[in-house]
Amino acid sequence: MDGAGPLRGYLGITLPLLRPALVVAAIINVINVFNSFPIIWAMTGGGPGFATDTPTTYLYKLAFDNQSVGEPAAMAVVNFGLILAVVLVYLRVVRRQEDTP
């Protein structure tokens, strides 16, 4: 890439080489969001209001603070489906990286 500036060099060379690592890091970060319940609950309790809620803390509030069962149960199934989809994408990316020479 003779004559390419710093931006073109980054977009044409560096970023494509970093893409597999960035995808894995992003997927692990998304999975970690669903596992951050104790930290958020201990620090803020999901408040003020619903400002710092994640899906897990919101489910907890609905189930135990509002004494509701149906909506949190349905949301838990959707949460499980989302996590399963993210894990499947992660496994596909990792498997693709192992297959490339």
C-alpha positions as a Python dict, from the first residue, in 0.01 Angstrom:
ca = {
    (1, 'M'): (0, 0, 0),
    (2, 'D'): (249, 254, -120),
    (3, 'G'): (147, 611, -65),
    (4, 'A'): (-136, 528, 174),
    (5, 'G'): (-188, 767, 460),
    (6, 'P'): (-214, 662, 823),
    (7, 'L'): (-594, 627, 811),
    (8, 'R'): (-591, 415, 495),
    (9, 'G'): (-310, 201, 637),
    (10, 'Y'): (-509, 144, 954),
    (11, 'L'): (-833, 64, 771),
    (12, 'G'): (-664, -152, 507),
    (13, 'I'): (-409, -344, 713),
    (14, 'T'): (-438, -309, 1090),
    (15, 'L'): (-814, -333, 1133),
    (16, 'P'): (-861, -646, 918),
    (17, 'L'): (-586, -818, 1115),
    (18, 'L'): (-747, -717, 1445),
    (19, 'R'): (-1099, -816, 1341),
    (20, 'P'): (-1092, -1174, 1484),
    (21, 'A'): (-965, -1052, 1820),
    (22, 'L'): (-1217, -767, 1828),
    (23, 'V'): (-1506, -1002, 1751),
    (24, 'V'): (-1408, -1241, 2029),
    (25, 'A'): (-1359, -953, 2275),
    (26, 'A'): (-1698, -803, 2186),
    (27, 'I'): (-1877, -1136, 2226),
    (28, 'I'): (-1714, -1203, 2564),
    (29, 'N'): (-1808, -850, 2673),
    (30, 'V'): (-2174, -908, 2579),
    (31, 'I'): (-2176, -1234, 2777),
    (32, 'N'): (-2017, -1054, 3072),
    (33, 'V'): (-2300, -797, 3077),
    (34, 'F'): (-2542, -1075, 3164),
    (35, 'N'): (-2313, -1191, 3449),
    (36, 'S'): (-2269, -851, 3617),
    (37, 'F'): (-2570, -878, 3848),
    (38, 'P'): (-2385, -888, 4185),
    (39, 'I'): (-2169, -585, 4108),
    (40, 'I'): (-2454, -366, 3987),
    (41, 'W'): (-2691, -480, 4260),
    (42, 'A'): (-2438, -416, 4538),
    (43, 'M'): (-2336, -73, 4407),
    (44, 'T'): (-2663, 83, 4288),
    (45, 'G'): (-2945, -167, 4325),
    (46, 'G'): (-3027, -95, 3962),
    (47, 'G'): (-3123, 260, 4042),
    (48, 'P'): (-3202, 540, 4050),
    (49, 'G'): (-3517, 416, 3887),
    (50, 'F'): (-3408, 187, 3607),
    (51, 'A'): (-3102, 391, 3503),
    (52, 'T'): (-2834, 127, 3569),
    (53, 'D'): (-3042, -185, 3509),
    (54, 'T'): (-2918, -469, 3295),
    (55, 'P'): (-3166, -730, 3177),
    (56, 'T'): (-3079, -947, 3477),
    (57, 'T'): (-3130, -676, 3740),
    (58, 'Y'): (-3453, -570, 3568),
    (59, 'L'): (-3579, -930, 3587),
    (60, 'Y'): (-3490, -942, 3955),
    (61, 'K'): (-3679, -619, 4025),
    (62, 'L'): (-3986, -740, 3840),
    (63, 'A'): (-3983, -1080, 4008),
    (64, 'F'): (-3910, -983, 4367),
    (65, 'D'): (-3995, -616, 4409),
    (66, 'N'): (-4315, -617, 4204),
    (67, 'Q'): (-4407, -976, 4299),
    (68, 'S'): (-4469, -1054, 3933),
    (69, 'V'): (-4393, -1400, 3794),
    (70, 'G'): (-4514, -1424, 3434),
    (71, 'E'): (-4326, -1138, 3269),
    (72, 'P'): (-3990, -1212, 3436),
    (73, 'A'): (-4023, -1580, 3343),
    (74, 'A'): (-4082, -1493, 2979),
    (75, 'M'): (-3795, -1244, 2985),
    (76, 'A'): (-3566, -1508, 3137),
    (77, 'V'): (-3641, -1740, 2847),
    (78, 'V'): (-3562, -1460, 2601),
    (79, 'N'): (-3242, -1382, 2795),
    (80, 'F'): (-3140, -1747, 2773),
    (81, 'G'): (-3204, -1745, 2399),
    (82, 'L'): (-2993, -1432, 2354),
    (83, 'I'): (-2705, -1574, 2554),
    (84, 'L'): (-2728, -1901, 2363),
    (85, 'A'): (-2716, -1714, 2031),
    (86, 'V'): (-2413, -1512, 2143),
    (87, 'V'): (-2233, -1826, 2260),
    (88, 'L'): (-2305, -1999, 1927),
    (89, 'V'): (-2163, -1699, 1738),
    (90, 'Y'): (-1858, -1707, 1965),
    (91, 'L'): (-1803, -2077, 1905),
    (92, 'R'): (-1837, -2030, 1529),
    (93, 'V'): (-1579, -1748, 1532),
    (94, 'V'): (-1336, -1949, 1743),
    (95, 'R'): (-1380, -2256, 1526),
    (96, 'R'): (-1322, -2048, 1211),
    (97, 'Q'): (-1002, -1909, 1362),
    (98, 'E'): (-877, -2260, 1439),
    (99, 'D'): (-946, -2375, 1083),
    (100, 'T'): (-753, -2095, 914),
    (101, 'P'): (-384, -2176, 859),
}
